Amino acid sequence: KKLWQDPQYRSILEDLGKGKSVLDYSLDSSSQLLLFRNWVVVPNDSTIQLSILQKHHDSPLAGHPGQEKTLKLVKRDFHWSGMTQFIKDYVSSCQQCSRNKNIHHKKFGFLKPLPIPNAPWICLSMEFITQLPLSNSFDSILVIVDRFSKMGVFIPTMSSITSLDLAHLFIKNISSKHGLPLSIASDRGPLFVSSFLINLCQQLKISRDLSIAYHPETDGQTERVN
């Protein structure tokens, strides 16, 4: 009865009732259900479609399968227009599935601001500005900011420098004038996470504050200076 009210299938039912053949469609002789190939055609009625999904997804025997498995279960017997998207929307909004979904990552931690230093030149932040126009054989700038006084030191350099070169620049321009810091904040650029620089900081008792991926706000002070 619902199919007769659906304009999409009314003409198909009329043709089949007159004995005409319709490609891929037929009437089941015993139940008089409309079949698309071997699948029962479901009318565009959300109540009927939901009852089918409740049986194939929500019931204890179904066990709340995922989107793809639910789709395969329903497609064994039924067919309706827009079925794939309807099932995906239904499963993604299932509260029980959301509660029982396995977590495949560690628990997220809390973002915390860096502690405010109580003296100058003991807590620094460091970053590179790269891809600059060539000037006096330099194409990059190493920016080092004292997080207490907000003073910035801008050191011309090359993008091709090594971690050893970085250590020399730091000693020449910072530690020789202000002493060794207690901590250095930086992003996770290749030079800042090199084994040489890590070992050097360990030997000098300098702690490292590395920003998390895609979160430049960690070193926001240097970002603002840049």
QUIJO-V176923 format. One record per backbone hydrogen bond with DSSP energy under -1.0 kcal/mol. CO is the residue of the C=O (numbers start at 1). NH is the residue of the N-H. E is the energy in kcal/mol with one decimal. If there is no record, write none. Layout:
co=[CO & CO]
nh=[NH & NH]
e=[E & E]
This chain:
co=[3 & 6 & 6 & 9 & 10 & 11 & 12 & 13 & 14 & 15 & 16 & 22 & 24 & 26 & 28 & 33 & 34 & 35 & 36 & 39 & 40 & 43 & 45 & 46 & 47 & 48 & 49 & 50 & 51 & 52 & 53 & 54 & 57 & 59 & 66 & 67 & 68 & 69 & 70 & 71 & 74 & 74 & 77 & 79 & 80 & 82 & 83 & 84 & 85 & 86 & 87 & 88 & 89 & 91 & 94 & 95 & 96 & 122 & 122 & 123 & 124 & 125 & 127 & 129 & 135 & 138 & 139 & 140 & 141 & 142 & 143 & 144 & 145 & 146 & 151 & 153 & 155 & 157 & 157 & 158 & 162 & 163 & 164 & 165 & 166 & 167 & 168 & 169 & 170 & 170 & 171 & 174 & 174 & 175 & 182 & 183 & 184 & 185 & 186 & 189 & 194 & 195 & 196 & 197 & 198 & 199 & 200 & 201 & 207 & 209 & 212 & 215 & 216 & 217 & 219 & 220 & 221 & 222]
nh=[6 & 9 & 10 & 13 & 14 & 15 & 16 & 17 & 18 & 20 & 19 & 25 & 37 & 35 & 32 & 28 & 41 & 26 & 39 & 36 & 79 & 45 & 49 & 50 & 51 & 52 & 53 & 54 & 55 & 56 & 57 & 59 & 64 & 63 & 70 & 71 & 72 & 73 & 74 & 75 & 77 & 78 & 40 & 42 & 83 & 86 & 87 & 88 & 89 & 90 & 91 & 92 & 93 & 94 & 98 & 99 & 100 & 182 & 183 & 147 & 185 & 145 & 143 & 141 & 138 & 135 & 132 & 157 & 129 & 155 & 127 & 153 & 125 & 150 & 146 & 144 & 142 & 139 & 140 & 161 & 166 & 167 & 168 & 169 & 170 & 171 & 172 & 173 & 174 & 175 & 176 & 177 & 178 & 179 & 207 & 124 & 209 & 126 & 211 & 193 & 198 & 199 & 200 & 201 & 202 & 203 & 204 & 206 & 184 & 186 & 215 & 218 & 219 & 220 & 223 & 224 & 225 & 226]
e=[-1.1 & -1.4 & -1.7 & -2.5 & -2.3 & -2.3 & -2.4 & -2.3 & -1.2 & -2.5 & -1.4 & -2.0 & -3.7 & -3.4 & -2.1 & -2.8 & -3.0 & -1.9 & -2.3 & -3.0 & -2.2 & -2.6 & -2.3 & -2.7 & -1.8 & -1.7 & -2.0 & -2.6 & -1.4 & -2.0 & -1.9 & -1.4 & -1.8 & -2.4 & -2.5 & -2.3 & -2.1 & -2.4 & -2.4 & -2.5 & -1.4 & -2.5 & -3.3 & -2.8 & -1.5 & -2.0 & -2.5 & -2.2 & -2.5 & -2.0 & -2.7 & -2.3 & -1.2 & -1.3 & -1.8 & -2.2 & -2.0 & -3.1 & -1.8 & -2.4 & -2.8 & -2.7 & -3.4 & -2.5 & -1.8 & -2.6 & -2.4 & -2.6 & -2.8 & -2.7 & -2.2 & -3.0 & -2.1 & -2.1 & -2.9 & -2.4 & -3.1 & -1.3 & -2.0 & -1.4 & -2.3 & -2.0 & -2.0 & -2.4 & -2.3 & -2.4 & -2.6 & -2.3 & -2.3 & -1.6 & -1.9 & -1.3 & -3.2 & -1.5 & -2.7 & -2.4 & -2.6 & -2.7 & -2.1 & -1.4 & -2.3 & -2.6 & -2.4 & -2.4 & -2.0 & -2.4 & -2.0 & -3.0 & -2.0 & -2.0 & -1.3 & -1.7 & -1.3 & -1.9 & -1.9 & -2.5 & -1.8 & -2.4]
